[in-house]
C-alpha cells in the first residue's frame, strides 16, 4: 500500500470532536417600501406581506418601513 492510501485509510477511522450546535440565527432585516401610498402597495405588496406572515415565513416582529411623501389618510 502507498503512504497516501495508508493516510486516507487512517483518516477515515478518526472521528472529529463534536462541537455544540450554533443557534440558527438569521441576519437582521427590515423591509423598506418606497412610495407606499401608491396603488401597487395597497393592492399587491401589503396583501403579499400579510400572506407571508400568515404562512409563518416572516418573524413575528418583522419590521416593515413604509416611506412616502404623502399622508395615508385616504386608505
Beta strands, then each sheet from edge to edge (+ up, - down):
strand 1: 30-34
strand 2: 63-67
sheet 1: 1+ 2+
end
